[in-house]
Each structure stands twice: as structure tokens, then as C-alpha cells.
Amino acid sequence: MKPFDEELYKRDDGAKFFVIDWLKIQGINAWVNPDDYGIDLIGTGELGLYEIEVEVKQGWSGEYFPYPTLHYAARKMKFVKPDANLRFITLNKEWTYAAVTKGVDLEQAKIVQKDTIYTKGEYFIEVPVSAVKIYRTHMGL
């Protein structure tokens, strides 16, 4: 598992607040989860209660997601619950596009093991891009 990196955390932590503002435009009132070990955001909207995890993918620039699959650390499977209105929102590095994955797609995804620049043999949830919706945020950095 990737060790905690304070610099990376500080660089990407503002994405939560960016996503809160973007979700408001979508009709979802979201806020930062007070539980530091829980999912990033909680919100309410047309479908009821939302649980939202936010990430920034530094290897993704511009509109088109350049990979056939989107990976999330397998440790985040703890957030996947049946019947939860769960969304994983991954921003590109400019924060101009968002890849949104629903909880049901995470449940159906396979777990793969791979090396990264930070870890060896880490497990990931592998979601096919065909199951991901890409949205323009109309905001960006």
C-alpha cells in the first residue's frame, strides 16, 4: 500500500472543495465528511443521500481519458456498500473534466495487482472506461 505523502495530499486536497462547488451546479448539496477515515464527501440530492470519493489523476490531461481502465486503490472497497448511492469522482490534472464511476460499477469490477511508481504489487479496483461517464466541469483550476 502506498505510504501517506503529505505533499501529494496538500496538492490534491482542494479537489474536494472544487467537487463540492461542481456538484452544487448538478443539484447535489455536498460537504466534507467529518470522519477523516471515511469517504471524502457526503451529500444530498434528487436521489437522496450520496457518498462521494474524490481523486485527481495526474496522468490524465485534457478531455479524453487515455487508458482503457480506471484504477482505484483496492483499500477503497470498504466504501462500496450494496444499495449505497456511491460515486467515485476522478478529476483530470487541470480539474476541467471529471470521470464519474457509480458504486454498482465498482462492485462489478475486478481486482488487479500492479506495480506503481510508489508501490510494488498493490491491489486496485479496475473499472472499464466504458462504465465511466466523463463530464466537463466548466470550471477548472
N, C-alpha and C positions, 0 to 999 in steps of 0.2 A: 504494500500500500504506500502511496506517495506520502512522504512526510509533510507536515504542515509548513508552509512557506509564507512568512509574514509579508514579504514584498508582493508576491502574487495575490495574496488576499487583499491587500490595500489597493492594488491596481484594479481589481475586478469587483470589489465590494460595492462600489457605486452603481453597478449594474442593477442591483436590487431596486434602488430608488428610481432609476430610469424605467425599469419594467413597471413599477407601481404607476408612474405617470402615463406610460403607454397603455396599460390595462384600463386606466380610468377612461381613456378615449374609447375603449372597447366596451364600456359599460360594466366593468368589474372594479369594485372598490377593494383595494388590497392594502395590506400593511405588513411590516416586518414581523415575523414570528418572534415573540419574546423568548422562546426556548432556543438558546444558542446551539443546541444539538439537534433541533428539529428541522423540518423543511424550512426553506428560506422565507416564503410569504404565505399568508393566509388571506383569503378574500371572499367577498360575496358578490353575487351577480344573478343573472337570469336563471342559471341552473342550480342556485343555492350556494353552498359553501365550496370554495376552491382551495386546493393545496398546490403551491407552486414552487418548483425548484428552479433557480436561475444560474446559468453558466455563461461564460464568454469563451468562444472558440477562437484562439489567436491564429490558428492556421486557416481560418475562413475569412476571406476578404471579398467584398462586393456582394452581388445578389446571389450568384449560383454557388450552392454548396458543392465543394469539389470532390467529395468522397461518396462511394456507394452506400455507406452506412454511417450512422451517427452513434458514437460510443459514450456511455455514461459509466462512471465507476460503479462496479457491482455492489459496493457497500451502500449505494443509494437505493437498492431494492427494498430496504427497510421502510421506505416511504410509499411503496406500492401496496395498496390495500384494495381488495375487491369492493366494487361499488363506490370508491372514492372518486371525486371529481378532481383528478390529479392532472397537472400539466408540468412538463419539463420545458423550460424556455431557454434556448441557447441563442445568444446573440453573436453576430459576426464581430470581428475585432473593431469595426467602426461603429457598431451598435445601430446600423442602418437597416439590418434585416434580422428577423427572428425566426428560428426553427422551433416549431411547437410540436411536442410529442404528447399524446394522451396516455393516461395510465394503462388503459387496456392494451395499447401497443407495447408498452414496457413489459406487461405481464406475459405477452406472447413472444417477446424477443428471446433470442438465445444468449447464453453467457459464453464469452470467449476469453481466452487468455492471450495477452500480448505484452511485449516489451514497449516501454515508452522512454522518452528522454529522462524521465525521473525515476522509473522503476523497471524491474525485471519480473516477468511472469505475472503481472497484475491482471485481475479479472474485471471484465467490462460487460455491460448490457449492450448488445449490438442490435440497433434498430435500423431496418432498411429505410433508406431515404424515401421510398415510395409510401411509407407510413407517416411521414413527417410533412407538416404544412409549413411553407415558407411565407412569411408576411413582411411587407415593407413597414418599418416603424415610423417613417416620415419624420424622424427626429434626429437620430444620430448624435455623435459626440459634439 
